[in-house]
Amino acid sequence: MSDQHQPDGTVPNPVIPGFHPDPSVCRVGDDYYLVCSSFEYFPGIPVFHSRDLVNWTQIGNALDRPSQLRLPLDMPSSGGIYAPTLRHHDGRFWLIVTNVGDGGNMLFTATDPAGPWSDPVRLPGVPGIDPDLTWDEDGTCWCTVAGVSQVRIDPTTGETIGEPYRIWSGTPGAMAPEAPHLYRIGEYWYLMIAEGGTERGHAVSIARGPSPSGPFEPCPANPVLTHRGTDSPIQNTGHADLVQAPDGSWWMVLLAVRPRGGTPAWYVLGRETFLAPVEWVDGWPVVGKVTPELPTPAWPLHPAPAVPARDDFDQAELHPQWISVRRRPEHLCATKERSGWLTLRAAGASLDENDVVFVGRRQQHLGCRARTLIDPAEGRGGLAVRLDEEHHYEIEAADGEVKVFARIGSLRTEVAARAVPAGAVVLGVEIAPRPTRGPRTGPDDIVLGIEEPDGAFTVLATLDGRYLSTEVAGGFTGRVIGMYAAAGTVHFDRFDYEPLPFP
């Protein structure tokens, strides 16, 4: 991420934009580390580092080997890796997570959060999703899961000690008590959860008790955070984690979304990581406003190095921001075969297929531009904006022709075609505001085209962005923009991504 400081004394929220949901954070000395859900993408669980809670740099992916992360080809999109919890205890980092596509709950450890992380310790006796991990004063390890149930575990072996039992169900009548996190703060143990579902009714509630297993007394001001029923541009606030800064102040990281357009409003970037200040009043947390601009924290900021706008694929390994669908076998994806190029070999015949060979990055700005130079002489491939197998737009090159395709639900359509000279061609996508059409206005336009030799951009199609939104497609992910192979072998010389103004 680039420097998040702004001249008016604020910093922008979200602090980690784009599809980065279910944040979990811990502090070690002056350093903060944060992880997010990754669902059907490989590698899994992006790991971020910060010195100020505002500027974050991705330092790796915790699950970057097939021995750690198996995502079966028949697993639906929005399956896979759900809601990790990251903690530091006894000189090690501990990461507990659910793989709903293979094996359920599992635990990983590392001495360096940048990796390598261990192979999984499986937890067959821990039910459900959204596992949390904490240790009491005696060293007993407690695992709490959505529901909200709890069980003691041996984190080194994965064995459970006793049977899981319910410790709190959240607000009576509220749906989906999930995302539990358990903390010892002062004289109490606090149990914080999300409830209301991860859509517009999302909320954060909290309870406290004398021990890790309760009994728990709910906060009289629950929910301590929700944006339901408000006109805030930030919605779906929930799934939070708490962290204390070195100066004693408290902060909350949480997921939320930025819907745009008319009714019902559509969010396209997925659920993003936001930051909010927390104060303690009468033994309960009071969460500050979650706004697009956050007052600059009291401590010095540490600007993060900007990720270059262009990746020339000159390195032997891909940057950790690059993700693939379910797998990334070396024989199908390589940077060493043709120096300075990314080489992709096709498996699935299109982005409709679960085994498509795809390398992309999260869309992190409401407006952005992407370009790639493709050599399709040995195959067919292109540049895509993907939400899932049934919702994607792409521009594809093969046999002296460029075509634009749209997949929306059960419909797949060739939208445009144009002949191009043989050889490499620059494909482009631009995402821009959509002209206002009253309450039916979509969130944005997705423009697909080619870059001419003189640098001019020729538009082949302009498509409504609402069909690549969560409100249309469902699920838990956000847009990913990237390159794919649909037949034979294709080579990509570079990939450019830059933000564009978006009101």
N, C-alpha and C positions, 0 to 999 in steps of 0.2 A: 504494500500500500504506500501511497505517497504521503507527504506531510499533510496532516489533517487540520493544521492551524489556519484560522481565517482572520482577516484584519480587524473584524469587529469584536474580537475577544470571545468568539465562539468556535466550536468544532462541529463538523457535520455529523449527523446521525442518519443512517446506520454507520457504526464504526467499522464493520466488515460487510460491505454491500454485496448483493447478489445472493444466490442460493447457498446460504450458510445457516441452516436452522439448528435448533436445539443446542445452543451454546452451553458449554460447561467450562469453568475457569478455575484455576488455582494460582496462588502466588508462592514463589520461593525467593526469599530475600527481596530484591528490588525488581525481580522479573515476574511477568505474568505469562501464563500459557493457557491456551484455549483450544478446544476441539469442537467439531460440529458433526451432525449426521451427514451421510453420503449416499444412502439408499442403494440404487442399482449400479453405482459407478465404481470403477476400479482405477487407481488405488483408492482405498477408503479412509475416512476420518482425517480430513485436513487438520494439521497442527499449526497453530499460530503462536508467535512470540511478540511481547510488547514490554516496554519499560514505563508506559504511562497510561495504559488502558484505552488510549485513543488511536495511536498509530500501531498497526499490526502488520507483521511480516509472516507469510507462510514459510515455515522451515521444513516442511515435509508432509508426508501422509503416514499415519501410524500403521496402516495395513497395506503394505506395498508388495507382498509376496503371496503367491497362490496358497502357500501353506498356512497363511493367516486368514485369508479371505477367499471363500468359495461362494460364487454367485451363480447358481445353476442357470443354464440357458432358458429353461422353461419358467423361471421365476418372473412374475410380472414386474413391470416398472413400478416404482415406489415400494417395492419389497427391498430386502437386503438389510443395510445397516441403519438401525434406529437408535437415536438418543444416547450417545455415550456420556459417561461421567468420568472426569479427570480429577485425580487427587494425588497429593504428594505425602508420603508417609514413610518414616523409617529410612530415609535416604533414597527412596525410589519413587518413580512415577507409576501410578496404577490407573489403568483404563478399563472400565467395565462397560459392556455394550451388548445389544441384542442383534444377532443376524437372523432375521425372520425367514431368510431363504435357506439357511443351512446351520442347524445346530443350536439355535436359541441363544441363551446368555453365555458369555465367555469373558475372560479377563486376560489382560496383557500387561506386561511390565517393561520398564526401561530405566536406565540410569540417565540417559540423555533424551529429552522429549523429541529431539530431531531424529531420533532413531539410532540404531535399529531397535525395534520393539520385538518382544518375545513372540514365539508361537503361542496359540491360545491355550489357556487353562479353561476347560469346559465346565459349565455349572449346571449339570442336568437336574439338580434338585431345586433350582431357582426358577419359579414360574414367571410368565408374563413378560412385559417389555419395560423399557426405561429404568434399568437397574441403577441404583445409587450405592455408593460405598463409603463407609465411615468406620472409625475405630474409637472405642471408648477408652477411659483412663486405664483400664486393665489390659488393654491390647486386644480385646474382643472385636472382631470384624463383623459389622452388621450390613446386610444387603436389603434394601427397601425397593419395592417395585410398584409399578402402576397398579392401582386398585383400591387402597394402598396396603400392601402386605409386606411382611418383614421376615427374614430368617437369618440366623447366624451362619457364617461360612468360614471355612479355612481357605484363605485366598491363595495359598501355595498349592493346594491339591484340588480345590473346587468342591470339596465335600461340604454338605450342609450339616448343621448341628441342630437337631430337632426339626419340627415341621413349620412351614410358613404359616403366619397367622395375621389377621387383619388388625391394624393399629389405628387407622383413621379412614374415613370415607369422604372427607371433605364436606362441603356445604350440602345439607340435605336437599335433594332434588337436582343438584348440579350434575351434569353428565361428565364422564371421562375424567375422574380423578387420576392424574398421571404425572410424570416428570418429578417424582419425589426427590428432594435433597434434604439430608439430615445434618444439622450443625450443632456443635456445643458452643454457645455464645453466652458468656457470663454464667449465671446460675442455672440456666435452662438449656434443654435440648429443643431446638426448633425444627419443625418439619414443614417444609415449604413444598407446595404442589402447584401444578397447573390444573385447571378444570374448566368446564364449559365447552370443551372441544376446541380444536386448533383453528376454527374459523372465526367469524365475527364475534362470537360469544366468549372467546378465550379470556382467561383471567388467571391471576396469581393469588393464592390464598395461603395462610400460614397458621400453624398451631404450635403450642409449646407444652413441654412436660418435664418431669423431674429426671427421666432416664431415656435412653434411646428408644425404648419400647413403650414409652408413655407412662400413665395415661395422658392424652393430649387435650389441651384446652384451646379451642379455636379463637383466633383474634376477633374481638368484637367489631372491628372495622373491615372484616373480610368482604369482598376481595381487596387486597392491598394494592392491586393494580388491575385495571381493565379499561379498554377504550370502547367497549360495546355501547351502542346507542349514542356515540359522539360524532361530531363532524371533523375529528382530527384526520389529517392526511395519513396518519400512521394507525393501522388497525391490527386486529388479531394478536394483541400483546399477550405474551405468556411464555411458558416453558423457560423459567428464569433460574439463575444461579447467583449466589452472593459471594463477594470477595471483599476483604479488608485491605486498604492501602497502608503503606508504611507509616503515614501520618495519623493513622487511626480512623480515617473516614471509611465509610462503607459504600459499596457500589453494587449495582445489579446489571448483569448481562441478560438479555432476553431475546426471544424472537418476535418479530412483527413484520408486517407487510406494508407496501405502499400502493394501494389501489389507485387506478387512474381511469379517466373516461366517464361516461354517463352511468346510467343505472343498469346493473347493480354495482358497477365499477369492477375493474378487472386488475388483478396483480399478475405480473409476468416474470418477475425476477425470482420468484420463490420467496421463502421466508428468510429474512435477513437478521443479522446480529446487531442489536441496538444496545445502548448504554444509558443507565439512569442513576442519579445519586440517591442514596438512602440515608435517612436519619432514624435514630432510635428514640422513641417517645414512650415513656411508661412501660418499657420492656417490649415494645412492639416496633417493627420496621414501618416507616412512613416513606413511601417511594415518591421521588420527585417526578416532574413531568417528563414524558417521553416525547421529545419534540425533534423536528428536523435539524435544529441547531441547539447544541448543548453548551452551557457556559464552560469556558476553558477551565480544567482542573487547576488547583492551586499550585501544583508542582510543575517543574520545567517539562516541556514536551521533548520527546526524542523522535524526530522525524525518521520515518522508515525509508529505506532506499526504494525508489520507484521501480516497479517492474517495467522493463523496456517495452515500448509500444510495438516493437518488431521482434519476433523470434525467427532467427535465420537457421535454426536447427543445426548449429555448428557444434553443439556439445554432444558428448557421447550419450548422456542421459537427458530425458525430457525434464523440463522445469516441473516442480510439484503441482503447479496450477493445472496441468494437463490431465484430463480424465477420459476414460473410455467406458463403453457400455459392457458391464459384467466381466470383462476380461481384457487383457492386453498381451497376448502371446508374442514372444520375440520374433517368431517366424512370420507374423502378420504385421508387425509394426517395428520399424528400425530406423535409426538415424545414421547408421554406419555403412549401409549398403551403397549409397551414393553420397559422397562427401558434401555436407551443407544442405542436404535434402532430407525430408521425412518421407519414408517409403511405406506405403500401406498396401497390403494384399487382401483382396476381397474374400469374404466367407459368405455372409448373407448377401442377397442380391440387391437389397435396398435398405433404407432406414426403417422400412416396415418390419424388418426381420430382427428377431432378438439377438442374432449373432453378427449384426452389422459391425464392420471394422471402422471405428470412429475414434477420433482424437479431438477433444474440444476443451473449451474453457468456459466458465460460468459468465453469462452476461451480468455485468456488475453496475451498469449505468442505464438509466431510463432511455437515454439516447446514446448511440454508439455507431461506429463504423468498423467493419472487418473486411480485410482483403487477403487473398492468398493467390500465389502463382502456382498453377498446377500444370504438370506435364502428363497428359492422359494417353500418350502414344501406345502404352502397353495395356490399357484397360479403360475403365470408366469410373469416374468419381467426381467429387465436388465439395461444395461449401454448404453447410446446413445450419439452420436454427432448429434445435430439437427440444421438445418437451417430453415426448415419449414416442412409442412406436406408431401411435395413431394420430399424433399431432406434431407435424414438422413441415417446414418449408425448406427447399433446397434448390441450388443452381448447380447443374451437372454438365461436365464436359466429356465428349467422346466422339471419335470419328469425324472431326471437323465441324462439330455442331455443339452448341450450348443450349440446354433446355432448363426451364423452371418447372418444378413440381410442387404441388400442395397436397398434403395428406391431412384431412380433417375427419376424424371419426372413421367411418367405413368407406369414405370416398377418397379416391386418389385421382388427381387430375394433372395433366400436362397443361400448364398455363401459358407458356410461351416457348419459342424456339428461334434460334438464329444461327446461321452458318458463320464459322470463324476460320481464319487461316490455320493450316496445320501447324502443330507445335504447341508450345506452352501458352497459356492464356491466364489473365488475372481475373478472378471471380470476386464479386463484392456483395456485401450486405450492408445496408444502412437502416437504422431504426430511428424514426423521427416522429414528432407529434402528428396526430391525425387531425385533419380539418374538422371543425366542430359541426355536428349534425344534430344538435339537441341532445336529449337524454339517451339516444341510441349511439352516441359517439363512442367508438372503441378506444382502447388505451393508447394505441400507437399504430404507425404504418411500418411494415417491413418491406423494404425496397431491395430487389435483387437485380443484379446487372453485371456488366463486364467493364473493365477498364481498358480503354483504347490505347494504342501505342503512344499517343500524345498526352496521355494522362487523363483525358476526359472520361467521365463515367456515363455509360449508356444504360439506361433503365430498361429492363425487359419486363418487369412486373412489379406492381405495388399491391401488397396483400394486407388485409385487416389483421392486426395483431391480436385481437380478442380470442381468435381460435387457437392461439398458443398461450393460453392463460390457464390458471388453476380453476377459475370459475367455469370454464368450458371443459377442460380435460379431466379435472379432478386430480387426486394424488397429492404428493408432498414435495415435489421437486420444483425447480425453476428452469428457465431457459439456459441451454448450453449451446454455444456457437462453435462449430469446428469443421474438420475435414473428414472425409470418408471415402472408402473404396467400395464400389458396387460390382465391379467385374475386373478380373485380371490384376494388374499392378499399376498403381499411380504414384507419382512423386510430387512432393510439395516443397518448393524452394524457400518459402517464407510465409509467415502469418502476421498480419498487422491488426492491432485492436486499439482503438482510441475512443474516448468519450466525445459526445457531441452535446451541444446545448439542448436542454429540454425544459420548457417552462413548467 
